[in-house]
Amino acid sequence: MTAPAGAAMAAFMPDIRPVAHVIGLLLVAFGMTMLVPAGVDLVLGDNSWPHFLRAAFVTTLSGAAMAMATANARSEGLTLRQSFLLTTLTWVVLAAFGAIPFMLADNGLGLTDAVFESMSGMTTTGTTVMTGLDSQPAGILLWRSILQWLGGLGIIIVALVFLPVMRVGGMQHFRSEGFDSMGKVLPRARDISLMLLEIYIGLTALAAAAYALSGMSGFEAVNHAMTTIATGGFTTSDQSFDMFPVPAQYVSLVFMWLAGLPFIRYIQLVAGEPRPLFRDIQVRAYFRWTAYAVGLIMIYRLATAEAGFEEVLRESAFNTVSLFSGTGYGIGDIESWGDFPLLVVFVAGFIGACTASTGCSIKIFRYLVLIEAIRAQLRQLIHPNRVAPLHLGGKRLEDDVISSVIVMFTAFVIGFGVLVILLSLTGLEMRTAITAAWTSICNIGPAFGREVGATGAVDGFPQTSKWLMILGMLMGRLEMVAVLVLVLPRFWRT
């Protein structure tokens, strides 16, 4: 290869060694976490623990080899292109290795189902291909919860550290005001990560204690604490939350809603600054919109159903908050409520919770920006010569924030439509295709339709449908554009 040709290739392809080095280190840590379910199975006398040891060995060895092979990578920080690569490849690679325990287990899943379950965990989607959860080994159930807990923590760090740099996550707005009360705009990425980890662990511990006090066993409490704070939705039973006592359902309702708040506000709250949390315009909108949705469903159900007020209140609030936050837990039979409540929760799933939370979907912040942009456009039609910058919550909205929101909405709507069409072409009926696209790209969990199993599992879907949903889960979790940009040749050119 001539020197000019080599220079052109170097300009086109980024140096992936720093990315590979980070992913290698993450794989080492990821492999070590597999020892936890191995230890649980060993203590409980289940013979599944050797499967986790083998998976841990393969994962840790692969990560160590990758990290050592790229140890000479540049250390001055990641470029923009490397940040995009790292964000997407982290979820892809970890999900691939996370599937190993499912494949090695007794009566293990095939490749497609194992990757589906792992990706659903890492993206905190919660859709499952597994049935008979009540009889699964404790280690497998715990591994599913660990996948979601790690995925929930990871997406918060990505939202606060990587996506603002890449100008696609909607968090640019918080660079100017998120940490003002702490005396600086943003601390270093390492400081953010450590603070988030402490708060994340603290909320998980509180949830576990509350679950245990509400009637769950210790094992159930720990598993559901992890999947609740991650807004993941994996449970230890085919019956989801119907098998747990009413107090546990109320505990879950509270912590699901709390997990949908911006974790940036928890950092400020711990630092002694509660005002930003209560003044946050998207937090207030999150509370109002959740209350509106619950109220609409309650009015409809009280007028059409024979259930008591407390039961209607509990079921309506639980399922609405579950889908708003993207958790996906369920109590009762939502499909039997009628078309109107189903439409309300369907819309709630498309809205999602707050940015910088473990919640999923488009997020409330982007809707607030879009609403403000529409209002400004209408005002411009009435007063063509008037020029007024957009503001939200007392802060000016920069043009790149507005642009990123419009691009996100466009990509999300087009991606959803394309996914529905492709899923229908695999043989799924239209109702199933729509809800399967909705649940995967919004990272919610439940799907509805003839092909969905009695327990909510999608094990009966064609393999092509499952791979399409895997892609939808990944794109939805990483804000669409962060994945789509990787296929653009222009992006890779300097």
N, C-alpha and C positions, 0 to 999 in steps of 0.2 A: 504494500500500500504506500503510495507516495505521501510526502509530508503534507501537501495541501489537502489530500483526501482524508488523511488521518485527522487533521485539524478540523475539517468539516464534520467528521463523525463525532469528534469530541464535543464540538459545539452543539450537535444535535442530541446526543445522549448524555444525561447527567451522570455524575459520579455516584454510583449506588452504594459504594462501600460504607459511607456513614449510615445510610438507611439500613443496610444489612447488619451492621454492627449493633445498632439499637435493637433491631428485631431479634438478633441472636441473644442479646442479654435478656430481652423480654421472654424468649422461649425458655431460657434457663430458669427464670423465676416461675414461669408458667408450669414447667415440668415439676418443680418442687411442690407446687400447690396440689399436684395429683397425689402426693403422699398423704394428704389429709384424708380423703375418702378411703385410701388404702388402709390407713390406721383405724378408721372407724369400722370398716369391714373386718379387720383383724380382731379388734376388741369384741365385736359382736359375734364372732365365730362364723362369719360368712366366708365362703371359699372364693369370693370375687377379688380379694385383695391382691393376688398375684397379677391380675390383669392391669391394675392401676400401677403396680411396680414396673411392669414392662413398658407401659405407656410413658411413665415418668422417665425411665431410662432412655427411651428413644427420643423423647422431646428434649430432655436436658442435654443429652449428647449432641443432638443436632444443633441446638442453640449454642452450646459451647464451641463446637467446630466452626460455626458461622461467625461467632464473635472473635475467635482467635484468628481466623483467616482474614478478617477485616480490621485487625487491631491497629493497623497503620493508617486508618482513615483520618481525614482531616478533622480537627477538633474545634475549628473556629465557628461552628454552628451550621445549621442546615439552611440551604437555599430554599427559595420558594418552591421550586420543582421537587426538591427532596422532601419538603414538608408534605406536599400532596401525596407523593409516593409512600411515605412513612404512614400517613393517616390511613390510607386504603389498604396497604399491604399488611399492616398490623392486624386488622380485622380478618383479612383473608387467611393469613398464615396461622394465627392463633386458632381460628375456627377449624382449620384443617387438622391441626394437631389435637385440638380439643375433641375431635371426632374419634380418636383412637380408642379411648376407653369404651365407647359405645360399641365399637366394632369387635373388641376383644372379649367383651362380657359374654357370659353364658347366654345362649340364644341371642347373640349380639345382632345389631342392626347391620344391614348392608351399607355399602359406601354412600349411596344417595341419602338414605335415611339418617345415617350417622352424621354426615356433613350438615344435613338439614337441621337436626336437633342441636348440633353444636353452634351453627350460625344463628339459629333462633335464640339460643342462650346468649351468645356474645353480643348480639344486637338488641337484647332485652325485648325481643318480640313476644315470645311465649307460645307461639303456635307449636304444636307437638305432633310427632308421628308415633309416639309411644302410648300404648294402652296397658291396662293392668298395673297402673302405678302403685296401687296399694300392696302389691306383691313383689315389687322390684327391690333389689338389694339396697340397703341404706346408702352404700357408697355411690351408686348410680344416682340416686335421688339427690344426694349432697353435691355431687359433681355438677348436676344440672343447675343447682342453686348457686354454686361457686361461679360457674360460667356467667350467669346473669349479674352477679354481684361485681365481678371484675369488669364486665362490659359496661355496667352503669357508672362505675367510677371512671373508667377510661373515657367515656363520652363527655363527661363533665370537664375533664382535663383538656380534651381536644377542643371543646367549645370555648374554653377560657384562654387557652394557650395557642393552639394552632389555627383554628378557623378565623380569628380576627386578623392574623397575619396574612392568611390567604384571601381575605376580603369576601368570603362567601357565607359566613355563618350567621350574620346578623348581630354578632357580638361587638362589632366595631363601635357601636353606640356607647357601650359600657367602658370603652377605653378612656373616654373623656370624663366619665362621672362615676364609674363603678366604685372606685376606691378613694374618692375625694376625702371622705371622713377619716381615712386612715393616714392622711398626710402625704399621699403619693398616688399617682395615677394607677399603676399596677406594680406589684412586687415582681421579683424575678420568677421565671417559670418554676424553678425548684421550690421556692417559697410557697407559691400558689398550690403546687401539688401536695406539699406536706400539710398545709392547712386544710385542703380539701380531704385528704386522707383521714386526718383526725376527726373532722366533722362527720364524714361518711361512716367511720367506725362508730362514733358516738351515737349517731342516729340509729344505726343497725342494732347496737346494744340496747338502746332504749326500746326499740320495737320488739326485740326478742324478749326482754323482760315483761313488756306489756302483754305480749302474746301468751307467755307462760302463766301470767296472773289471770288471764282470761279463760284458761281451761285447756290450752294446748299442751302436749308433752314437750319436753325439752328439745327433742330432735325436731319436731314440727315447728316449734317456736323459732329456732335458729334458721331453719330452711326458709320459712316464710318471711322472717325479718330481712334476710338477704334479698329475696326476690321482690319484696314490697318496696324497700328503699331504692332498689334498682329499677322500679316500675317494670319488672320483667314478667311476672305472672305464672311462672312454673310453680306447681304445687306438688304435694306428696300424695294426692288422691285423685282418682278419676272424677270425683264429685266436686272438685274445686272447693269453694268455701261453704257449700251446702252441708258438708259433714261436720263443720265446726260450730260451737255454740254461738249464740247471738252476741255476747260480749266480744268474742274474737272478731266478729264481723265489723263491729263498731271500731275496734282498735285498728283493723285493717283500713277502714274508711278514712280515719284520721291520718295515718301514716302515708297512705297513697297520696292524699292531697298535699301533705307536707313535702313529699318527694318531688312534687311537681313545681315547687317554688325554686327560684334561682339560688343556687348554692353560694353564689357571690354574696347574697344577703345574709346567709348564715355566718359567713366569715366576718362580716361587719357586726352582726349581732353578738358574736362571741367577743369581738373587740370592744364591746360596750356601746355600739352605735345602733340602736333599734330603729331610729327614724327612717333610714333608707328603705327598710323592709316595708314599713307601713305607707310610705310615700311612693313606692314603686308603682307606676301606672299599670304595668302588666300584672302585678300581683293583685291590684284592685280589680282589674278586668277579669282575671282568673276566678276570683271569688264571685263576682257578679254573674259571669256567664255560667259558672257551675250552678249557682242558685237558680238562674232562669231555667236551665235545662231540667233540673230536678223538679222545679215547680210545675213546668209544663207536663212532664210525665206523670206527676202525682195527680194533677187535676184530671187528666185523661183517665188514669187508672181508677181513681175514686169514683168517677162517673160511670165507668164501664165494668168494673170488677167488684167482687163481693168480699175481697180481703179487707182486714182491719186497717185502721190508720197507721199504726206502728209498723206493721208489715209492709205496707205500701211505701211508707217513708224510708224504711231501712233498705228495701230492695231497690227502690228508685235511686236513692242517694248512692248506695254502694256501686251499682252497675254504671251509673253516670260518671262518678269520680274515677272508677276503674278505667273507663274508656277515654275520658278526658286526659288522664295522666298517662295512658298507654300501658297500664299494668295488665289488664286482661283477666283478672279474677272475675268470677261470676257467682251469683246466687239467684235461685229461681230460674224460670224459663223466659228469657227476654222475647223470644219469638212468639210466645203465646200471648204477650201483652197487646199485640195489634201492630198495625203498620205505622201509626204515628209515633209511638215510643221508639220503635226500631229506627225510624228516620231521624229522630232527635239524637239518639246515641251514635248513629252513623255519622252525623254532622259533627258531634263532639269529638269523635275519633279523628276527623279531618282537621280539627282545630288544634288539639294537643294542649300541653301545659306551657310553662314559661321557658324561655331560653336559659341556658346554663343550668338546667335541671336534668334529672335522669329521664324526664318525660320525652315523648316522641312526637312525630308528625310535624306539621308546618310551624307550630308554636304561636302563641298569642301575640308576641311582640311584632311578628311580621304582619299579622292581621291588623294590628293597631297602626302600623306604618302604612299599609295599603289603604285603610279607611281614611287616614289623614291625607294621603295623596289624592284619593278620589274627591274628597271635600275641596282640596286646593284646586283641582281641575274644574270642579263645578263653579267655584268662585271666580276662576279665570274666565269662564264662559260669560259670566254676568258682568265682570269688570275686566275686559281684555287688556287694558293698559296698566293694570295693577300688578306689581311684582312684589311678592311676599314670600320669604323663605318658610319652609315647613318646620314646625316645631312639634315635639311630642314630650309630654311630661315636663314642660318648661325648658327642654333642651332642643337646640336646633338639629334638624336631621340633615346630615351631609348628603351630597348627591350620590356618593358611592354606597351609602347605606340603603338609600331608596332603590338604586339600581340593583343591588344584590337581592333585595326583597322581591322585586319584580321578576328577576331572573329565576329565583327560587320557586316562586309561584308558577311561572311558566313551565319550568322543568318538571315540577311536581305534577301538575295537571296533565301534561303531555305524557310523562312517564306512567302515570296511573292509567290513562286511556290506552296506551300501547300495551301495558301489562294485561289489562282486561281482555283485549283482543287476542293476544297470544295465548292466554290461559284458556279462553273459549275454544281456540283452535286445537288445543290438546284434548278436547272432548268434554270439558266441564260444562255443565249447564250455565246459563248466563248469570243467574243469581249467585251460584257458587263462584264463578269467575270474578264477579264484581267484588264480593266480600273477601275472596282470597287475595285479590290485588290490594284491596283496602287494608286488610289486616297485615300484609307483608310490607307494603311501602310506607304505611303509617306506624309499623312496629307495634301493633296492638295485641294480637293473640287469637281471639276467637274468629271463626269463619262460620258462615251459615249456608245451608244448601243441602241438596239430596246426597251429594257425595261425601259430606262431612259425617264422621262416625258419631255414634250415640254419646260418646264421652267428649266430643269436640275434637278428636284427633283427625288428622288428614292423612293417615297411613294408606288409605285407599286411593289417593290421588295418583295419576300417572307420574312416572319418573320425570318426564319433561316438565310437568306442572311444578313439581317440587324444585327443580333446578331454576325455573323462572322465579319462583317465590324466594329462593335463596338470593338470587340477584336483586330482587325487589327489596328484601330485608337489608341487604348491604347498602344499596343506594339510598334508601329511606333513612337509615341510621346515620349515614355520613353526609346528609344534607344534599343529596343528588349531585350538585355541581362538582363537589370534591371528587366524585368518581367519574363523572362524564368528561371532565377536563382531561383526564388521562388518555382518552382516545383521540384527542385533537393533535395532529402533527405540529400545528403552528405553536402550540404551547411549549413543545420541547425544543423549539429553535431559540437560540439566543437573539 
